[in-house]
Amino acid sequence: MSRQRLQIVLLTVGAIAVYVGFRALPTGTNLHQVDFDTRGKGMVELCDPSNPQFVAVTTARSPVTMTLQGELPAVPGRESKLTLTLVTMTGKAVGPADVLVQHTRKLHLLVVDPTLRDYQHIHPEPAAKDGDWSFSFTPRLAGTYRVFADFVPVPTARSLYAGADLPVTGEVAVNMNILSWDAEVEGYQFKLTPAAPIHAGKVADLTFTVTRPDGGVVPMEPVMDAYAHLVAFDQGHSGFAHLHPNEISLTPPPDEKHPKLTFKITIPNPGVYVIWAQVKLAGREVFAPFWFEVAP
């Protein structure tokens, strides 16, 4: 064997040894990829955040089960202390060591009422028992809320979801929402503009803007490592799509008077949907809804 070929072989063997060594390092989790195996009909896929699509969490089987306990049923306008538990299909608890930080948090809860008019984004904290997570929730309306958990298991490093129902006492209000790509909240004008009519199964490009009626500065600040987050729900609140801006860098910031961000989304089925925008303005988180229809 020539000297050059010997060097190549030694370098290759060394690279393989380094790779195997890193793979063998402890990650802090006792879970493995098989604990999140999504093979089988009707299973929730491991989702790719760079290609956001609507995920029908309630009609698909997730490899992780979520249950809720605590002060239930909740009461509109009253804070409830709750605990959620995450368990894999193999019976293992999913605790803080088992999930990666995603957008500054390990676990995101997307909580919405039956009319989709009360949306809240909540971040539970690890509880004393591994697999338990604690959070507080104050519903604004009545009915059975849907809670979607969004997290990234360490063994897969890809987003995964789970869902559960959260009962709230009282009569469900009649949904009287009007289709609109415009919203005015707390003195700011929000607009979400599709590049073309949205059709089921087709990638849609969206442009999001925030302005003030007087043309003044929009004090937009980062929230969870982005200048805005969008979450889409269907009218049957069977699932959601969690969207992040195409502009992933926080520098430079958006224009101070006419901030603009772009997003992509794929919705598989026609029907009526709402997209909730979440931004941080002058230190305060603000939510704005956009109601729209997806054509066949």
N, C-alpha and C positions, 0 to 999 in steps of 0.2 A: 504494500500500500504506500502511495506517495505521501510525502510530508504534508502537502496541501489537503489531501483527502482525509488524512488522520486528524488534522486540525478541525475540519468540518464535522467529522464524526464526534470528536470530543466536545465541540461547542453544542452540537445537537443534544448529546447525552446530558450535558450540563443544564441546558435550557429545560429539558424534560424533568430533570431532578428538581430544579427550582419550582416548576409548575406544580409537580406532585407535592412538594413541600408546602407550598402556599395552600393547596387544596386540603392538606391534612391539618392546617392550623385550626384551632377551636374557634367557633363563631359565637359561642354563647348560647346557641339554641340546640335542643335535643331533637328537633324536627328534621325531616328529610323530604326530598322532593316527592317521594311516594306518598307522603301524608297529604299532599295537595294534588294527587293524580286526578286529572279531569277527563280521563278517557271514559267513554260510555255515552249513550244517547241522552241528550237533554242536559248535559253538564255545562256549567258556566266555564267559559274559556279563560285562560290566563290572558289578561288584556294588555294591549300595547298602548301606553299613553300617547305615543307619537301618531297614532291612528285612532282617535277617539270615536267610539261607536256606542249607540244606545244598547244597554245591557238589560234584558228582561229578567231581573234577578228573581222575581217571585214565580216565574213559570219555568225556570231552569233550576237544576240541582247544583248547589255549591259544595265543594269539598269541605267547607267550614260551616258549622251550625252556630247561629247566634240566638241566645235567649235573654230575656229581660226580666228583672226582678226589682222589687222595691215598692215605692208608694204608688201603687196602681189600683184602680184606674186613676189617671191624672185628672186634674180639674183646671179648666181654662182660667188663666190669670194667676194660678198658684204654682209655686216652685215645687217640683218633685225630685227627691233624691233617688237615683236609680243605679243599678248595677247590671252590666251586660257581661255575658260569658261567651267566649269563642272556643269552640272545640273542633278539631279536625275529624274527618271521616274515619280516621283510625283511632279516635278516642283520646287524642292528646290535646291538652290545653294550649291555647295560643296566647302567650304572655308578652311582655315588653321585649324580652331577649329574642323573640321569634319573629319580630317584624322590623323592617327598616324605616328610617325617617324619610318621609315623603312630604315635601312642601312644609318643612319645619316641624311636622308632627308624625307620630307613629300610627295614630288611628284617627280617621275622620268619620264623623257621622253626618249623613245628609238626611234630615228629618222633615217630613212634609205631611200636611193634613189631607183629608179626602178631596177637598176642593182645590188643592194646590195653591191656596192663597196665604198659607203660613209656612214658609220655608226657613229652617234654621240649620246652621252649620256648627256642629259641636265637636269638641275634642276631649274625649274621656281620658282620665288619668289611671294608671295601674293601681289596682286595689291590693289588699294584703294577700289574697289568695291568687296564685298564678293562674292566668286565664280570665280573671275578673277585672273589669274596668269600670270605674265610677264616673258618673256625670250628673249634672243638674239640668232639668228641663222645665220650662214654663210655657205650656201651650197657650196660644191666643184664641184658638177656636175649639169646637167639639168634634167628636168622631174618632175613628180609628186611624191614627197616624201610621205612616210607614217609615221605618228606620232602616237606612242602608248604611252598612259599614264599608269603608274603602281603606284598604291596607295593602302592604307589600311584604309577603313572607320572605324571610331571609333565604331559605333554600331555593326559591324560584327567582327572586329579584324582579318579579313582575306583579302588577296590580291584581288584586283579587277582591271579591265582594261577597257580602252576606246580607241577609235581610230578616226583619222581624216586625211584628205589629205592636203598636203601643196604644192601648185604649185610653180615650179621654171622655169623661162624662158629658152628657148634653146632646142636643139635637143638631145634626149636621145641617149647615146652612145651604141654601140653594146657590149653585154656582152660576153667577151672572157675568162672567168675565167676557170682555170684548176683545176680539183679535186686534192686536196692535204691535208694531215694532217700536213704539215710542212709550216712554214712561217718565213721569215727573215725580221725584222723591226728594224731600227736604230741600227744595229750592234748586235742585239740579235737574237738567234735562238729559235723559239717557236715550240713546238710540242704537238699535241693532239692525244692521242692513245686510240682507242676503245679496250675494252677487247675482243670483238668478232665483226664480221660483224653486222651492225645495221639493224634491221628489224622493219617494221612498227608495232606499238602496243606493242613492247617489251621493257622492261627497259634496257637501255644501260649504261654500266659503262665506264667512260672516265678518262684518266690520263693526266694531263697537266704539262708540264715542260718548263723551260726557262734556257738557257745556253748561255755562251759567247764562241766564237770560240777559244779564247786563254785559256779557262778554268778558267778565273778569277772570281772574286766575282760578283754575280748578286744582285745589291742593291734594292731588292724588299721591298716595304713598303705597309702598309695597305691602301686600297682605299675603302671607304664606308663600314668600319668594316669587310673587308675580304681582303685576299691577291690576289684575282682575282675574276672577274665576267665574266661569259660567257652568250652570248645572241645568240640564234639560230633563223634564219629567213628562210622561204621557198622561192623558186624561184619566186612565185607569190606575195610575201610580203603580204600575207593575215593575218599573225599573227606572234607570236614569243614565245620563251620559255626563261625565265630569270633564269639562274642557279647560285647557290652559292656553294662554296666548302663544301664537307662533313666535312672538318676540320674547324669547326666553331670557335674554340678558336684561338686567335691571339698569344698565348704563348704555347709552344715555337714557334719561327718563323721558316719558312722552312729553309732547308739547304742553307747556303749562296752561295754555288757554284752550287748546283744541286737542286734547289727548285722544289718540286713536290706536286701537289694538285689533289684531285679526285672529280669527279662529277657524277651525275646520270641524265638521261634524258629519256623521253618517247615521241616518235614522232608517231602520229597516221597513217600517210599516207606515201606511198613511193614517191620518187622524189629526186630532187637535193636541198640541203640546204647549208647554210653557218653558221658557228659559229664564232662570233667575241669575242675575248678575250680582256679584259680590265685589265691592271695592272698598278702599279705605280712604276717606276724605278728611283731612285735618285731624287725624287721630281717631276718627269714628268710622266703624264699619257700616256701610249702607248697602241695602239690597233693593234691586229693581227688577220687576217681572216683565216679560215679553210673551204675549200669547200669539200663536201662529198655527197654521194648518199645513200639514205635509200632504202633497198630492200623490196619487198612485204612480 
